Amino acid sequence: MAISQRLVDPYREIRVPTSYSWQESYQAALLETDWTKMQERVQTAESEIHQRRLVLSQDHGGTDEERAALVNAMSDLRVLQMNVASWLERQNLGGTLVRKPVQNEPHRFRPTLGTSPDRAS
């Protein structure tokens, strides 16, 4: 809000963005540009968010605003984690996603019944 607006209406509420303990690691994950570091950043942020959710569940503290922010942050991190896994697969670095075989697709190293190992299928 601009200063001039406050002068016109001195009773208007000024909203200051709330800062949470887990936000720094969350923002670090979102802003990371090095794909090789991103997975670690996402895991760190997820861990801090899980710890905060555990504290909130034990002492019933926190605000509705923070609880909603936690849910949104976890959703964002899941999307980012999928992007990281996809990047790792493209780089052939062993991403966490495993390609599921197509039904009736022969295994690359084992011949299907009725075929010879010498014949390519």
ZADO-1210 file (C-alpha; in nm, 4 decimals, padded with zeros to 6 digits):
<atoms>
<atom x="00.0000" y="00.0000" z="00.0000" code="MET" pos="1"/>
<atom x="00.1377" y="00.3400" z="-00.0889" code="ALA" pos="2"/>
<atom x="00.2064" y="00.5933" z="00.1842" code="ILE" pos="3"/>
<atom x="-00.0412" y="00.8361" z="00.0272" code="SER" pos="4"/>
<atom x="-00.3238" y="00.5814" z="00.0697" code="GLN" pos="5"/>
<atom x="-00.2415" y="00.5442" z="00.4385" code="ARG" pos="6"/>
<atom x="-00.2575" y="00.9185" z="00.4812" code="LEU" pos="7"/>
<atom x="-00.6008" y="00.9322" z="00.3188" code="VAL" pos="8"/>
<atom x="-00.7389" y="00.6469" z="00.5311" code="ASP" pos="9"/>
<atom x="-00.5349" y="00.6064" z="00.8511" code="PRO" pos="10"/>
<atom x="-00.7649" y="00.3269" z="00.9773" code="TYR" pos="11"/>
<atom x="-00.7117" y="00.1056" z="00.6745" code="ARG" pos="12"/>
<atom x="-00.5457" y="-00.2219" z="00.7751" code="GLU" pos="13"/>
<atom x="-00.1906" y="-00.2693" z="00.6551" code="ILE" pos="14"/>
<atom x="-00.1142" y="-00.6322" z="00.5775" code="ARG" pos="15"/>
<atom x="00.2436" y="-00.7380" z="00.6291" code="VAL" pos="16"/>
<atom x="00.3336" y="-01.0699" z="00.4679" code="PRO" pos="17"/>
<atom x="00.3751" y="-01.3390" z="00.7307" code="THR" pos="18"/>
<atom x="00.7025" y="-01.5253" z="00.7430" code="SER" pos="19"/>
<atom x="00.7145" y="-01.8888" z="00.8523" code="TYR" pos="20"/>
<atom x="01.0150" y="-02.0899" z="00.9695" code="SER" pos="21"/>
<atom x="00.9895" y="-02.3329" z="00.6768" code="TRP" pos="22"/>
<atom x="00.9564" y="-02.0670" z="00.4054" code="GLN" pos="23"/>
<atom x="01.3275" y="-02.0098" z="00.3519" code="GLU" pos="24"/>
<atom x="01.3959" y="-02.3691" z="00.2471" code="SER" pos="25"/>
<atom x="01.0739" y="-02.3753" z="00.0416" code="TYR" pos="26"/>
<atom x="01.1740" y="-02.0608" z="-00.1476" code="GLN" pos="27"/>
<atom x="01.5265" y="-02.1953" z="-00.1957" code="ALA" pos="28"/>
<atom x="01.3789" y="-02.5028" z="-00.3674" code="ALA" pos="29"/>
<atom x="01.1514" y="-02.2947" z="-00.5884" code="LEU" pos="30"/>
<atom x="01.4268" y="-02.0552" z="-00.6892" code="LEU" pos="31"/>
<atom x="01.7014" y="-02.3147" z="-00.7452" code="GLU" pos="32"/>
<atom x="01.8196" y="-02.3132" z="-01.1059" code="THR" pos="33"/>
<atom x="02.0798" y="-02.5901" z="-01.0827" code="ASP" pos="34"/>
<atom x="01.8944" y="-02.9133" z="-01.1589" code="TRP" pos="35"/>
<atom x="02.1628" y="-03.1190" z="-00.9851" code="THR" pos="36"/>
<atom x="02.0898" y="-02.9408" z="-00.6548" code="LYS" pos="37"/>
<atom x="01.7140" y="-02.9156" z="-00.6877" code="MET" pos="38"/>
<atom x="01.6251" y="-03.2616" z="-00.5555" code="GLN" pos="39"/>
<atom x="01.8172" y="-03.1975" z="-00.2328" code="GLU" pos="40"/>
<atom x="01.6515" y="-02.8566" z="-00.1922" code="ARG" pos="41"/>
<atom x="01.3050" y="-03.0068" z="-00.2421" code="VAL" pos="42"/>
<atom x="01.3757" y="-03.2807" z="00.0126" code="GLN" pos="43"/>
<atom x="01.5006" y="-03.0248" z="00.2665" code="THR" pos="44"/>
<atom x="01.1907" y="-02.8097" z="00.2201" code="ALA" pos="45"/>
<atom x="00.9589" y="-03.1119" z="00.2453" code="GLU" pos="46"/>
<atom x="01.1316" y="-03.2205" z="00.5646" code="SER" pos="47"/>
<atom x="01.0921" y="-02.8791" z="00.7267" code="GLU" pos="48"/>
<atom x="00.7278" y="-02.8604" z="00.6216" code="ILE" pos="49"/>
<atom x="00.6587" y="-03.2080" z="00.7614" code="HIS" pos="50"/>
<atom x="00.8267" y="-03.1094" z="01.0894" code="GLN" pos="51"/>
<atom x="00.6149" y="-02.7948" z="01.1127" code="ARG" pos="52"/>
<atom x="00.2956" y="-02.9885" z="01.0378" code="ARG" pos="53"/>
<atom x="00.3863" y="-03.2339" z="01.3129" code="LEU" pos="54"/>
<atom x="00.4329" y="-02.9491" z="01.5619" code="VAL" pos="55"/>
<atom x="00.1000" y="-02.7976" z="01.4580" code="LEU" pos="56"/>
<atom x="-00.0770" y="-03.1305" z="01.4994" code="SER" pos="57"/>
<atom x="00.0643" y="-03.1781" z="01.8494" code="GLN" pos="58"/>
<atom x="-00.0018" y="-02.8366" z="01.9967" code="ASP" pos="59"/>
<atom x="-00.2934" y="-02.7210" z="01.7777" code="HIS" pos="60"/>
<atom x="-00.1058" y="-02.3954" z="01.7182" code="GLY" pos="61"/>
<atom x="-00.0595" y="-02.1996" z="01.4034" code="GLY" pos="62"/>
<atom x="-00.3116" y="-02.0146" z="01.1959" code="THR" pos="63"/>
<atom x="-00.5492" y="-02.1211" z="00.9237" code="ASP" pos="64"/>
<atom x="-00.3396" y="-01.9073" z="00.6895" code="GLU" pos="65"/>
<atom x="-00.0233" y="-02.1049" z="00.7712" code="GLU" pos="66"/>
<atom x="-00.2009" y="-02.4386" z="00.7407" code="ARG" pos="67"/>
<atom x="-00.3239" y="-02.3429" z="00.3939" code="ALA" pos="68"/>
<atom x="00.0249" y="-02.2208" z="00.3013" code="ALA" pos="69"/>
<atom x="00.1706" y="-02.5562" z="00.4110" code="LEU" pos="70"/>
<atom x="-00.0733" y="-02.7504" z="00.1934" code="VAL" pos="71"/>
<atom x="-00.0012" y="-02.5269" z="-00.1055" code="ASN" pos="72"/>
<atom x="00.3737" y="-02.5499" z="-00.0522" code="ALA" pos="73"/>
<atom x="00.3641" y="-02.9314" z="-00.0431" code="MET" pos="74"/>
<atom x="00.1614" y="-02.9354" z="-00.3635" code="SER" pos="75"/>
<atom x="00.4140" y="-02.7084" z="-00.5331" code="ASP" pos="76"/>
<atom x="00.7025" y="-02.9245" z="-00.4124" code="LEU" pos="77"/>
<atom x="00.5375" y="-03.2405" z="-00.5478" code="ARG" pos="78"/>
<atom x="00.5185" y="-03.0821" z="-00.8926" code="VAL" pos="79"/>
<atom x="00.8784" y="-02.9668" z="-00.8670" code="LEU" pos="80"/>
<atom x="00.9875" y="-03.3162" z="-00.7559" code="GLN" pos="81"/>
<atom x="00.8176" y="-03.4691" z="-01.0617" code="MET" pos="82"/>
<atom x="01.0007" y="-03.2201" z="-01.2836" code="ASN" pos="83"/>
<atom x="01.3324" y="-03.3081" z="-01.1185" code="VAL" pos="84"/>
<atom x="01.2697" y="-03.6810" z="-01.1658" code="ALA" pos="85"/>
<atom x="01.1832" y="-03.6226" z="-01.5295" code="SER" pos="86"/>
<atom x="01.5012" y="-03.4202" z="-01.5796" code="TRP" pos="87"/>
<atom x="01.7094" y="-03.6911" z="-01.4115" code="LEU" pos="88"/>
<atom x="01.5618" y="-03.9538" z="-01.6424" code="GLU" pos="89"/>
<atom x="01.6416" y="-03.7423" z="-01.9460" code="ARG" pos="90"/>
<atom x="01.9983" y="-03.7043" z="-01.8194" code="GLN" pos="91"/>
<atom x="02.0168" y="-04.0802" z="-01.7542" code="ASN" pos="92"/>
<atom x="02.1111" y="-04.0107" z="-01.3942" code="LEU" pos="93"/>
<atom x="01.8704" y="-04.2538" z="-01.2353" code="GLY" pos="94"/>
<atom x="01.5628" y="-04.0438" z="-01.1670" code="GLY" pos="95"/>
<atom x="01.3191" y="-04.1691" z="-00.9083" code="THR" pos="96"/>
<atom x="01.0456" y="-04.2408" z="-01.1613" code="LEU" pos="97"/>
<atom x="01.0535" y="-04.5930" z="-01.2995" code="VAL" pos="98"/>
<atom x="00.9211" y="-04.6633" z="-01.6468" code="ARG" pos="99"/>
<atom x="00.6434" y="-04.9198" z="-01.6248" code="LYS" pos="100"/>
<atom x="00.6569" y="-05.1887" z="-01.8935" code="PRO" pos="101"/>
<atom x="00.3767" y="-05.1970" z="-02.1433" code="VAL" pos="102"/>
<atom x="00.1536" y="-05.4999" z="-02.1012" code="GLN" pos="103"/>
<atom x="00.2739" y="-05.7940" z="-02.3165" code="ASN" pos="104"/>
<atom x="00.6024" y="-05.6141" z="-02.3851" code="GLU" pos="105"/>
<atom x="00.8909" y="-05.8648" z="-02.3761" code="PRO" pos="106"/>
<atom x="01.1682" y="-05.7979" z="-02.1292" code="HIS" pos="107"/>
<atom x="01.4815" y="-05.6686" z="-02.3032" code="ARG" pos="108"/>
<atom x="01.7057" y="-05.9387" z="-02.1568" code="PHE" pos="109"/>
<atom x="01.4730" y="-06.2375" z="-02.1351" code="ARG" pos="110"/>
<atom x="01.3143" y="-06.3943" z="-02.4413" code="PRO" pos="111"/>
<atom x="00.9429" y="-06.4541" z="-02.4314" code="THR" pos="112"/>
<atom x="00.8135" y="-06.8107" z="-02.4373" code="LEU" pos="113"/>
<atom x="00.8420" y="-06.9703" z="-02.7771" code="GLY" pos="114"/>
<atom x="01.1218" y="-06.7472" z="-02.9046" code="THR" pos="115"/>
<atom x="01.4865" y="-06.8189" z="-02.9329" code="SER" pos="116"/>
<atom x="01.7398" y="-06.5958" z="-02.7569" code="PRO" pos="117"/>
<atom x="01.9201" y="-06.5659" z="-03.0888" code="ASP" pos="118"/>
<atom x="01.6198" y="-06.4094" z="-03.2606" code="ARG" pos="119"/>
<atom x="01.5384" y="-06.0492" z="-03.1901" code="ALA" pos="120"/>
<atom x="01.1741" y="-05.9863" z="-03.1195" code="SER" pos="121"/>
</atoms>
